[in-house]
Amino acid sequence: MIFSKKYFAFVKRTARFFAGSMMLGVAFLASCGGSLSVSEGDSGEEIKMRHANLLKISEDKGFTEVTVKNPWDTLKILQKYILIPSDSVLPAQLPKGTIIRTPVTNALVLSTVHTGLLKELGADDAIGGICSVEYVNDSTLKKRLAEGSIIDCGLSQNPDIEKIISLRPQVIMLSPYENNDNYAKTASLGIPIIECADYMESSPLGRAEWMRFYGLLFGVSNRSETLFADIEDKYTQLKDTAATVERKPSVIFDRRYGQVWNVPCGNSTTGQLIEDAGGRNPFASYSKSGSVALSPEKVVATAHDADVWFVRYNQEKEKSLKELASDAPENSQFKAFKEGNVFGCNTQYVNLFEETPFHPERVLRDMVILMHPGLIKDQEPIYYKKMK
């Protein structure tokens, strides 16, 4: 992203404004932690993560230390947060990190994935601002946006700086991307940024377990612990059921966008979902987390014999096989298309992206039902249905 001279001048004026107003500056730093000086301290008792590989949480006297590993180089640290209750005095000795007073009561949330989780945890009153509000489907949040109790802070990739300054959030929750400077102007305000790297976990339960961190952040730890334990139990039962099948169908996801097709790598959450549902990922040899962008020709060459195809799309009408074939020439070349084993989810009407990142057991259930007919009796899928 390229910023204009006018923008940088605005940021400098903003910085002078905060520096020149002692009362506002003190209140702002107290609310968000600011750039307070901290020193090295002894690590406390570690809270064991059962699935998440990128999180480390330790409790000490008077504070909780949360370490986020760099997803692209796990030997390095992406962020370290020092969570201190807002009604406590600052301990004399603290480890280095970003101080955040908890519970957070005013947050700017850039992703609807996280607004949905906060609502389920009963912490949605702490959502003060949202970016890319066109993706908000929840009726309660829509009403609060219309009333102005939640501020529309612009696009996730281009936040409205003036509205953020007006909102004065304690934290900004966003998903980090490798070598991405798009959030430079947001970071320049000095507001603590919660690096929501949950999407880079290598397993669905690993991503879902991040709710334990978010629960600590918003003061709803008991709810997040109970919810995650329930999700973990249901997911494990489904995985064990799918493990009993003899035949493991090959599974592909989505379709090309522009000139590339993003396919799930072997250590991605989607790749793990395929395996846990009793399937095979044709692109498991790509061992990194997340996805890899391939040419459509490469996808066809590798996965033309895929047995099952899950397609997520967003449009007014339900997509048909005929329309899917007309979208791109390669679509009709897959075995799943020829045999009618294509299952679509229209995200314009179904809250797949909002609900399933932290409820992987729900999409796993759909996949097991559709990949192995009859294995789970008398149940219908929630998100996907057969494309006609």
C-alpha positions, -999 to 999 in steps of 0.1 A, spaced: 0 0 0 14 34 -9 6 64 14 5 99 2 25 129 16 -9 142 28 -14 111 48 20 112 65 14 149 74 -19 138 90 -2 112 111 24 137 123 -3 162 132 -21 134 151 11 125 170 16 161 180 -20 163 191 -17 134 215 17 146 227 4 181 234 -26 170 254 -14 156 287 -48 145 300 -58 127 269 -23 112 264 -23 98 300 -58 84 296 -49 69 262 -17 52 275 -35 39 306 -63 24 285 -41 6 259 -8 0 277 11 24 255 49 21 253 55 16 290 90 6 301 92 -30 313 121 -53 324 128 -90 322 111 -111 348 108 -148 358 84 -168 337 54 -181 357 33 -212 355 26 -222 320 -10 -229 309 -7 -260 287 -19 -256 251 -34 -288 239 -34 -281 201 -22 -245 194 15 -244 184 18 -206 180 7 -197 215 24 -198 249 5 -186 280 20 -183 315 5 -170 347 26 -151 372 18 -131 403 -2 -101 391 -1 -107 354 -4 -132 325 22 -134 298 11 -144 263 37 -152 236 28 -154 199 53 -172 178 61 -159 143 41 -183 120 66 -179 92 97 -185 115 86 -202 147 120 -197 162 112 -160 164 86 -142 184 59 -122 167 44 -105 198 45 -108 236 16 -94 256 15 -87 294 -21 -89 306 -27 -71 338 -61 -66 355 -73 -31 352 -80 -29 390 -45 -39 399 -13 -18 403 15 -25 379 39 -52 394 74 -39 401 91 -64 378 76 -73 344 89 -92 314 93 -73 282 61 -70 262 31 -49 254 11 -42 285 -27 -46 281 -52 -39 309 -79 -65 311 -107 -70 306 -106 -51 273 -138 -31 271 -133 -12 238 -118 -31 208 -115 -24 171 -120 -58 154 -110 -61 117 -124 -95 110 -160 -108 114 -144 -142 123 -135 -127 156 -166 -106 161 -186 -138 159 -165 -155 185 -167 -125 209 -205 -125 206 -206 -162 214 -184 -156 244 -207 -129 256 -180 -102 251 -196 -84 221 -203 -53 243 -165 -47 241 -166 -44 203 -163 -7 197 -155 -7 160 -155 -30 131 -139 -29 97 -154 -42 64 -189 -41 79 -204 -54 47 -194 -89 58 -213 -86 91 -243 -109 91 -252 -109 128 -284 -90 134 -274 -77 168 -241 -63 155 -259 -48 124 -283 -30 148 -255 -16 169 -237 -4 137 -269 13 126 -274 29 160 -238 41 161 -228 22 192 -203 3 170 -183 25 147 -177 16 110 -139 21 108 -136 16 70 -120 -13 51 -98 -39 68 -70 -32 43 -75 6 46 -88 16 80 -102 51 86 -76 67 109 -98 96 120 -125 72 132 -100 51 150 -87 81 168 -122 91 177 -130 55 190 -98 54 210 -98 15 213 -77 -3 239 -66 -28 213 -69 -35 176 -75 -71 166 -62 -80 131 -48 -110 112 -11 -105 103 3 -114 70 40 -121 61 59 -91 48 28 -70 48 30 -32 55 -7 -25 50 -12 -18 87 16 7 90 -7 37 95 -27 18 121 4 8 141 17 44 140 -11 54 165 6 34 193 -25 13 200 -16 -23 210 -23 -46 180 -34 -81 188 -18 -103 162 -46 -128 155 -24 -154 139 -48 -182 147 -55 -188 110 -19 -200 106 -22 -229 130 -16 -263 115 -48 -279 128 -85 -268 132 -84 -274 169 -52 -255 171 -69 -225 156 -100 -229 178 -78 -230 210 -69 -194 205 -103 -186 221 -85 -194 254 -63 -164 248 -92 -142 237 -111 -152 267 -83 -140 290 -81 -108 270 -118 -99 274 -124 -113 309 -145 -143 298 -119 -171 304 -143 -194 321 -167 -193 291 -139 -198 266 -125 -228 285 -159 -245 287 -167 -238 250 -133 -250 238 -135 -282 259 -170 -290 243 -157 -283 208 -126 -305 213 -148 -334 226 -172 -332 196 -144 -328 171 -125 -358 185 -156 -380 184 -162 -372 147 -126 -378 139 -126 -412 156 -158 -421 136 -142 -411 103 -111 -431 111 -131 -463 108 -137 -460 70 -118 -482 47 -118 -460 16 -104 -424 18 -117 -402 -10 -96 -375 -25 -109 -341 -17 -104 -306 -33 -116 -272 -21 -129 -241 -39 -118 -230 -74 -96 -205 -93 -97 -168 -86 -81 -148 -114 -52 -168 -127 -45 -189 -95 -61 -215 -74 -53 -215 -37 -51 -250 -25 -47 -262 11 -12 -273 21 -5 -304 41 0 -285 74 -30 -262 70 -62 -263 89 -82 -273 58 -57 -300 50 -61 -314 85 -99 -312 82 -97 -334 50 -76 -360 68 -97 -359 100 -128 -364 79 -114 -396 65 -101 -381 32 -69 -375 12 -55 -341 4 -40 -342 -32 -17 -313 -21 -4 -327 11 31 -327 -3 31 -289 2 41 -291 38 37 -255 50 7 -240 68 -20 -221 50 -24 -224 12 -3 -223 -19 -13 -205 -51 -11 -228 -82 -21 -225 -118 -54 -241 -127 -35 -264 -150 -13 -276 -122 -44 -283 -100 -61 -303 -128 -29 -323 -134 -25 -331 -97 -62 -336 -86 -82 -344 -118 -93 -377 -101 -106 -360 -69 -137 -379 -56 -152 -350 -37 -152 -312 -43 -163 -286 -18 -170 -251 -33 -175 -220 -13 -190 -190 -32 -210 -159 -27 -238 -149 -50 -276 -142 -52 -286 -175 -67 -275 -210 -59 -247 -221 -81 -254 -251 -105 -231 -276 -121 -238 -260 -154 -228 -225 -141 -197 -240 -124 -186 -255 -158 -190 -222 -175 -170 -203 -148 -137 -219 -160 -128 -245 -186 -110 -267 -161 -139 -272 -138 -157 -299 -158 -125 -319 -160 -126 -332 -124 -139 -366 -116 -160 -351 -88 -178 -329 -113 -184 -357 -138 -199 -379 -111 -219 -352 -94 -200 -351 -61 -197 -313 -59 -210 -297 -27 -216 -260 -26 -219 -234 3 -233 -200 -6 -217 -177 19 -241 -149 11 -268 -168 31 -247 -192 52 -224 -180 80 -196 -205 72 -167 -181 75 -181 -164 107 -189 -197 125 -166 -225 116 -130 -211 122 -137 -215 159 -162 -243 155 -143 -268 133 -165 -296 146 -194 -282 126 -177 -282 92 -160 -316 100 -195 -330 106 -207 -318 72 -176 -332 55 -180 -367 72 -217 -368 63 -211 -359 26 -178 -378 21 -191 -410 37 -229 -414 32 -245 -435 59 -216 -433 83 -235 -408 105 -272 -418 104 -302 -395 104 -282 -362 102 -282 -335 75 -253 -311 67 -256 -275 79 -234 -256 55 -229 -276 23 -254 -292 -1 -251 -311 -33 -248 -289 -64 -274 -297 -90 
